[in-house]
Amino acid sequence: MSAGVLGRRTVRGATALRGRTWRPTPYQVFGALFWLVMTLAFWRIPLCCDAGQHAAVVERLKASLLHPAHSMADLPGAGSPYYGPYAVAQGALARLTGLSGWEVLRLAGPVHLIVLLTGVGRFVRTLTPRPWAPVLAVLFMTLLWGTERVLWSGYLGLMSMTTNLSYPSAFAIGLSFWAWALTSSRASENEAAVRPIGPRGLGGWWGYVGIGVLYGLVLLVHPVTAVSAATGAMAIVAARQRAWRGRVVARWAVAGAAAVAFAASWPYYDVLSLTGDTGMDRMHRRLYEGMAKNSWLALLGAPALWWRARRSARDPLVLMFVLQSLVVAYGWVSGHYTFARALWSVLVALQFALAVELAAPRPWGWRRKVLGWAAVVGACVGFCTVQAGAVVPRSLDPVGFEQPPRWPTYGWAARHIGPGEVVITDGFTASRLIAGYGPNLAAPIWPDPALDERERRRRLTDVRAYLNPGSTRAERTAVARRYHVRWLLLTRDHPVPEEAVVVAWSRRTGEVLARVGPPVTR
């Protein structure tokens, strides 16, 4: 054989190897960059808002993994929906590593973001093979909200993410996208030929069991998000499943049964008992009242969704939009305002429809060009009016974008308070954060099925009476004894009672920590 022939064959082999070289997709590149930027943005802001509640949950599980106390009160925690599988896993991690609840939440944020981004990518790929569609989906999902800041958990704008990435709701939404992707794959496959999902595949009946368990996990992690997840699943199955023979119906019935069985078998609380709970409804009414201002930019996706509906009334995004909108409407009509939290799933249908439409290859017709320019303008408006401050630090900000909230920390007070000791506070931020360090509140600020709502309101009334400037020492002593109060955490405007001893104060906020009762020897 001649040297020339050998040379040519070597070249062909090398070329073949080069042809198999892995190249990242646009979404892998953009997703990695987005993950890095949002992780840094999340880490630069002190944890605030509901983070104190979730840090307290980790602390209680760290103290007792099998029988955790109430997350905010000196009471048993049996029956609390905060103690789901994911929270228990976080508590186990804290016990094994010695991390505090706050540190666990700091680590959870980037993990939740990975689950969310991979779930979005997987779900969008079930809608279209266009490589730029997932990139646009993330952009629109985080920018096309409204022109007023909203920081509620489960809302997916950039600004909201800086505060709620560590919450169970963020993890549950990421799992929901994964569940929708797997549901879409199952519903699209031929009844007789099961297409594998993963290296070995999840074929046959066990694949449906696995999908059901995933939905059951979403239900246990964050029950409100599970409503959106289940509604989306129904829309996807109705859109994708063409043949409804007996075996197909049986398989989806198995998936539903697996979800219910998995959720119902959880020993920490009865998830089915939450169906009639209305404790959180009142505080969610303002989400309906501000819904237009918080989400109107997402309507830019309405033309794209309408075009999809004209092509097929059984389009998954169209059905999802309709069904999820009915859930939100039901919440308003019925007074169960907690269902306003399903808004993210309504907007996702609009945002993703817009992303798929604008990911189409060129040349574009005039309608798509107009829609594209409108989307660019809308994204810029959303970024500049609300979202920019989430990723642009004040030191690099030439405009003065509104920044995420920077709540104070309470390590200065917590170092004096023993784990589980009871505190009375009149501060808005202190009442939401101090329990995350280990202490308890005499009156929890959030409803919880583990504590009868009448008892919680009774405690709130007693605390208000204690803090009343006109209260007598005897009245304050009676309240302190009733709830085993040892500490007061008071704002600068509240006088310290004569029987209290000031122990520490905050230079930043002027808040005072005072002890009531004799000191505890540790």
C-alpha positions in Angstrom: 0.0 0.0 0.0 1.5 3.4 -1.0 2.3 6.1 1.4 -0.2 8.4 -0.4 -3.1 6.0 0.2 -2.1 5.7 3.9 -2.0 9.5 4.1 -5.4 9.9 2.6 -6.9 7.3 4.9 -5.4 9.0 8.0 -6.8 12.4 6.9 -10.3 10.8 6.4 -10.1 9.3 9.9 -9.1 12.6 11.5 -11.8 14.4 9.7 -14.4 11.9 10.9 -13.2 12.4 14.5 -13.4 16.2 14.1 -16.9 15.8 12.8 -18.0 14.2 16.0 -16.6 17.0 18.2 -19.2 18.2 20.7 -20.4 21.7 20.2 -22.6 23.4 22.7 -26.1 24.5 21.7 -27.1 28.2 21.9 -29.2 27.3 25.0 -26.3 25.6 26.7 -24.1 28.6 26.3 -26.8 31.1 27.2 -28.1 29.0 30.0 -24.7 28.7 31.6 -24.1 32.4 31.3 -27.6 33.1 32.7 -27.0 30.7 35.6 -23.7 32.4 36.5 -25.1 36.0 36.4 -28.3 35.1 38.3 -26.3 33.2 40.9 -24.0 36.2 41.5 -27.1 38.5 41.6 -28.8 36.2 44.1 -25.7 35.9 46.3 -25.1 39.6 46.5 -28.4 40.4 48.1 -29.1 39.5 51.8 -31.9 36.9 52.1 -35.2 38.5 52.9 -38.9 38.3 52.9 -40.1 34.6 53.2 -36.5 33.3 53.5 -36.8 33.6 57.3 -39.7 31.1 57.3 -37.7 28.6 55.1 -34.5 29.0 57.1 -36.5 28.3 60.2 -37.9 25.1 58.7 -34.3 23.9 58.0 -33.3 24.8 61.6 -36.2 22.8 63.1 -35.4 19.8 61.0 -31.7 20.1 61.8 -32.7 20.0 65.5 -35.1 17.0 65.1 -35.3 15.4 61.7 -38.2 13.0 62.6 -40.2 15.2 64.9 -39.5 18.9 64.0 -41.1 21.6 66.1 -43.3 24.3 64.6 -41.2 26.5 62.3 -41.9 29.8 64.2 -43.6 28.9 67.5 -42.8 26.9 70.6 -45.2 24.2 69.5 -45.2 20.8 67.8 -44.8 21.0 64.0 -46.9 17.9 63.1 -49.1 18.5 60.2 -47.2 21.5 58.8 -46.9 21.4 54.9 -43.5 23.1 55.2 -42.1 19.7 56.1 -42.1 18.2 52.6 -39.5 15.8 51.2 -37.2 18.6 49.9 -37.2 20.4 53.2 -36.4 17.2 55.0 -33.5 16.6 52.6 -32.3 20.1 53.4 -32.6 19.5 57.1 -30.6 16.2 56.7 -27.9 18.2 54.8 -27.7 20.7 57.6 -27.4 18.0 60.2 -24.6 16.2 58.3 -22.6 19.3 57.5 -23.4 21.7 60.4 -24.6 24.3 58.0 -27.2 26.8 59.3 -30.6 27.3 57.7 -29.4 30.5 56.0 -26.4 28.8 54.5 -28.5 25.9 53.2 -30.8 28.5 51.5 -27.8 30.2 49.9 -26.7 26.9 48.4 -30.2 26.0 47.3 -30.7 29.0 45.1 -28.2 28.0 42.3 -29.4 24.4 42.6 -33.0 25.5 42.0 -31.9 27.6 39.1 -30.2 24.6 37.4 -33.4 22.6 37.8 -35.5 25.4 36.4 -33.2 26.1 33.4 -32.8 22.5 32.4 -36.6 22.0 32.8 -37.4 24.9 30.6 -34.9 23.7 28.0 -36.4 20.2 28.0 -40.0 21.4 27.8 -39.4 23.9 25.0 -37.7 21.1 23.0 -41.0 19.2 23.1 -42.6 22.2 21.5 -40.1 22.9 18.7 -36.6 21.8 17.5 -35.6 25.4 16.8 -32.3 25.8 18.7 -32.9 29.5 19.7 -36.4 28.9 21.1 -35.3 27.9 24.7 -33.0 31.0 24.8 -35.9 33.3 23.9 -38.1 31.4 26.3 -35.9 32.3 29.2 -35.5 35.9 28.1 -39.2 36.4 27.8 -40.0 34.4 31.0 -37.8 36.7 33.0 -38.4 40.1 31.3 -42.0 40.1 30.0 -44.0 40.7 33.2 -45.1 44.2 34.0 -43.9 47.6 34.9 -44.3 47.3 38.6 -42.1 45.3 40.9 -43.5 42.1 42.4 -41.5 39.9 44.7 -43.9 37.1 45.4 -42.6 33.5 45.4 -43.3 31.6 42.2 -43.0 34.7 40.1 -40.2 34.4 37.5 -39.0 37.9 36.7 -35.3 38.7 37.3 -36.2 40.9 40.3 -38.3 38.2 41.9 -35.5 35.7 41.4 -33.1 37.6 43.5 -35.3 37.0 46.5 -37.1 33.8 45.8 -34.6 31.5 44.1 -34.0 29.7 47.4 -37.7 29.1 48.1 -39.4 25.6 47.6 -41.6 27.3 45.0 -38.7 27.8 42.6 -37.7 24.2 42.9 -41.3 23.1 42.4 -41.6 25.2 39.2 -38.4 23.7 37.9 -39.7 20.2 38.6 -43.0 21.1 36.9 -41.2 22.0 33.6 -39.4 18.6 33.8 -42.8 16.9 34.5 -44.4 18.6 31.5 -41.5 17.6 29.3 -41.8 14.0 30.3 -45.6 14.1 30.0 -45.3 15.5 26.5 -42.9 12.8 25.4 -45.1 10.1 26.8 -48.3 11.5 25.2 -46.6 11.9 21.8 -45.2 8.5 21.5 -46.9 5.6 19.7 -48.9 3.4 21.9 -47.2 0.2 20.7 -43.6 1.6 20.6 -42.4 3.2 23.7 -39.6 5.7 23.0 -36.9 5.7 25.6 -36.4 8.6 28.0 -32.8 8.5 29.2 -29.9 6.1 28.7 -31.9 2.9 29.5 -35.4 4.4 28.9 -38.4 4.5 31.2 -40.5 2.3 29.0 -43.8 0.7 29.7 -45.8 1.1 32.8 -42.9 2.1 35.1 -42.4 5.2 33.0 -45.9 6.4 33.9 -45.3 5.5 37.5 -42.2 7.7 37.5 -44.0 10.6 36.0 -46.7 10.3 38.6 -44.2 10.2 41.4 -42.7 13.4 40.0 -46.0 15.2 40.1 -46.6 13.8 43.6 -43.2 15.3 44.6 -44.2 18.7 43.2 -47.4 18.5 45.3 -45.4 17.8 48.5 -42.7 20.4 47.9 -45.2 23.2 47.1 -48.9 22.4 47.0 -49.9 25.7 45.2 -47.5 25.1 42.4 -48.9 21.5 42.0 -52.2 23.0 40.9 -50.5 24.6 38.0 -48.4 21.5 37.3 -51.5 19.2 37.2 -53.4 21.7 35.0 -50.5 21.9 32.6 -50.3 18.1 32.5 -54.0 17.9 31.5 -53.5 20.4 28.8 -50.5 18.6 27.4 -52.1 15.2 27.4 -55.2 16.5 25.8 -53.1 18.1 23.1 -50.6 15.4 22.4 -52.4 12.2 23.1 -54.2 11.2 19.8 -55.3 7.6 20.5 -57.3 6.9 23.6 -57.4 3.1 23.6 -57.9 1.2 26.8 -54.2 0.7 27.5 -53.5 4.4 27.0 -56.2 5.4 29.5 -55.0 2.8 32.0 -51.4 4.1 31.8 -52.4 7.7 32.5 -54.6 6.4 35.3 -51.6 4.7 36.8 -49.6 8.0 36.6 -52.4 9.8 38.4 -52.7 7.1 41.0 -48.9 7.1 41.6 -49.0 10.8 42.2 -51.8 10.6 44.7 -50.3 7.5 46.4 -46.8 9.0 46.7 -48.2 12.3 48.1 -50.6 10.6 50.5 -47.9 8.3 51.9 -45.8 11.2 53.2 -45.7 10.9 57.0 -45.0 14.5 58.0 -48.4 15.9 57.0 -51.6 15.0 55.2 -51.4 16.8 51.9 -55.1 16.0 51.1 -56.2 17.9 54.1 -55.0 21.2 52.5 -57.8 21.2 49.9 -60.1 23.1 52.2 -57.5 25.3 53.9 -58.2 29.1 53.4 -55.6 30.5 55.8 -53.4 32.0 53.1 -56.2 33.4 50.9 -56.6 36.9 52.3 -53.0 37.9 51.9 -53.1 36.9 48.2 -56.0 39.2 47.2 -53.5 42.0 46.4 -52.0 39.8 43.7 -55.3 40.1 41.8 -55.6 43.8 42.5 -52.1 44.4 41.0 -52.2 41.7 38.3 -52.6 44.0 35.3 -49.6 46.2 36.3 -47.5 43.1 37.2 -48.0 41.1 34.0 -49.3 43.2 31.0 -46.1 42.9 29.0 -46.7 39.2 28.6 -49.6 40.0 26.4 -47.1 40.6 23.6 -47.3 36.8 23.2 -51.0 36.9 22.5 -50.6 37.2 18.7 -48.3 34.2 18.6 -50.6 32.2 20.8 -53.5 33.1 18.5 -51.6 32.0 15.4 -51.0 28.6 17.2 -54.7 28.3 18.0 -55.6 28.9 14.4 -53.2 26.2 13.3 -54.6 23.8 15.9 -57.1 24.2 18.7 -55.3 21.3 20.4 -52.0 23.1 20.7 -50.5 22.4 24.1 -49.7 26.1 24.9 -53.2 27.2 23.8 -54.9 24.6 26.0 -52.5 25.4 28.8 -53.3 29.1 28.6 -57.0 28.4 28.7 -57.0 26.0 31.6 -54.5 27.9 33.7 -56.5 31.1 33.1 -59.6 29.3 34.4 -57.7 28.4 37.5 -56.8 32.0 38.1 -60.3 33.2 37.4 -61.7 30.6 39.8 -59.5 32.0 42.5 -61.0 35.5 42.0 -64.6 34.4 41.7 -64.5 31.9 44.7 -62.5 34.1 47.0 -59.7 31.5 47.1 -57.1 34.2 46.2 -54.2 31.8 46.7 -54.9 30.7 43.1 -53.4 33.9 41.9 -50.1 32.1 42.4 -50.9 30.2 39.2 -50.3 33.3 37.2 -46.8 32.2 36.2 -48.2 29.3 34.3 -50.6 31.5 32.4 -47.8 33.9 31.4 -45.5 31.0 30.4 -47.9 29.9 27.7 -47.8 33.5 26.2 -44.1 33.9 26.7 -43.1 30.5 25.2 -45.5 30.9 22.3 -43.7 34.2 21.5 -40.3 32.5 21.9 -41.2 29.6 19.5 -42.6 32.0 16.9 -39.6 34.3 16.9 -37.1 31.4 16.8 -38.4 30.6 13.3 -35.7 30.8 10.6 -35.6 33.8 8.2 -36.9 35.2 5.9 -39.7 36.5 8.1 -43.0 37.9 6.9 -44.2 41.3 7.9 -46.3 40.0 10.8 -43.4 38.2 12.4 -41.2 41.2 11.9 -43.7 43.5 13.7 -44.0 41.0 16.5 -40.3 40.7 16.8 -39.8 44.4 17.1 -42.6 44.6 19.6 -41.0 41.9 21.7 -37.7 43.8 21.7 -39.3 46.9 22.8 -41.3 45.1 25.5 -38.2 43.3 26.8 -36.4 46.6 27.0 -39.3 48.2 28.8 -39.5 45.3 31.3 -35.8 45.4 31.9 -35.4 49.1 32.4 -38.5 49.7 34.5 -38.4 46.7 36.8 -35.8 44.0 36.2 -32.5 45.8 35.6 -31.7 46.4 39.2 -31.6 42.6 39.8 -28.4 42.2 37.7 -26.9 45.7 37.6 -25.2 46.6 40.9 -25.6 50.1 42.2 -21.8 50.7 41.7 -22.2 50.0 37.9 -25.6 51.7 37.5 -25.5 54.9 35.5 -29.3 55.4 35.6 -30.4 54.6 39.1 -32.4 51.4 38.6 -34.6 50.2 41.4 -32.6 47.7 43.4 -33.8 44.5 45.2 -34.6 45.0 48.9 -31.7 44.9 51.3 -33.1 43.7 54.6 -31.0 43.8 57.7 -29.6 40.6 59.2 -30.2 39.6 62.9 -27.1 37.6 63.7 -26.2 40.3 66.2 -29.4 39.4 68.2 -29.4 35.7 67.6 -26.0 35.2 69.2 -27.6 36.1 72.5 -30.8 34.0 72.1 -30.8 30.3 72.7 -32.3 27.9 70.2 -36.0 27.7 70.7 -36.3 30.6 73.1 -39.3 32.8 72.6 -39.1 36.4 71.3 -41.7 39.2 71.0 -40.9 41.8 68.4 -42.7 44.8 66.9 -40.5 45.0 63.8 -41.7 44.1 60.3 -38.4 42.6 59.2 -37.5 41.1 62.5 -40.8 39.2 62.7 -40.1 37.6 59.4 -36.4 36.8 59.8 -35.5 36.1 63.5 -37.0 32.6 63.5 -34.6 31.6 60.8 -31.8 31.8 63.3 -33.4 29.3 65.7 -35.6 31.4 68.1 -39.3 31.2 68.2 -42.0 33.9 68.0 -44.7 34.2 70.6 -47.1 34.7 67.7 -46.3 33.4 64.2 -47.0 35.9 61.4 -48.0 33.3 58.8 -50.9 30.9 58.9 -49.9 27.2 59.2 -52.2 24.2 59.4 -50.0 22.9 62.2 -51.4 25.7 64.4 -55.1 26.4 64.7 -55.8 29.8 63.2 -57.9 30.8 66.1 -55.0 30.2 68.5 -52.6 32.1 66.2 -54.9 35.1 66.2 -55.3 34.9 69.9 -51.5 35.0 70.2 -51.3 38.0 67.9 -53.9 39.8 70.1 -51.8 39.0 73.2 -48.6 40.3 71.6 -50.3 43.5 70.5 -51.5 43.9 74.1 -48.0 43.4 75.4 -46.6 45.9 73.0 -49.3 48.5 73.8 -47.5 51.5 75.4 -50.4 51.7 77.9 -50.0 48.1 79.1 -49.1 47.5 82.8 -46.2 45.5 84.1 -48.6 42.9 85.4 -50.3 42.5 82.0 -47.0 42.1 80.3 -45.8 39.6 82.8 -48.9 37.5 82.3 -48.3 37.4 78.5 -44.7 36.6 79.0 -45.4 33.7 81.3 -48.2 32.3 79.1 -45.9 32.0 76.1 -42.5 31.6 77.9 -41.2 34.8 76.5 -37.6 35.5 77.3 -36.6 38.2 74.8 -37.9 41.5 73.3 -36.6 42.7 69.9 -37.9 46.2 69.6 -37.6 49.0 67.0 -36.0 52.3 68.0 -39.4 54.0 68.4 -40.7 51.5 70.9 -39.9 52.1 74.6 -38.2 49.3 76.5 -40.4 48.1 79.4 -39.1 48.8 82.8 -38.6 45.1 83.7 -36.5 44.4 80.6 -32.7 44.5 80.5 -31.1 45.7 77.2 -28.5 43.2 76.0 -27.6 44.4 72.5 -28.6 46.9 69.8 -28.1 47.3 66.0 -26.1 50.2 64.7 -27.8 49.9 61.3 -31.5 49.8 62.4 -31.4 51.0 66.0 -33.3 48.0 67.1 -32.8 46.8 70.7 -32.6 43.3 72.1 -33.8 43.2 75.7 -34.1 40.2 78.1 -37.2 39.7 80.2 -36.7 37.2 83.1 -33.5 35.9 84.6 -30.5 35.1 82.3 -30.0 31.4 81.2 -26.7 29.7 82.0 -25.4 27.9 79.0 
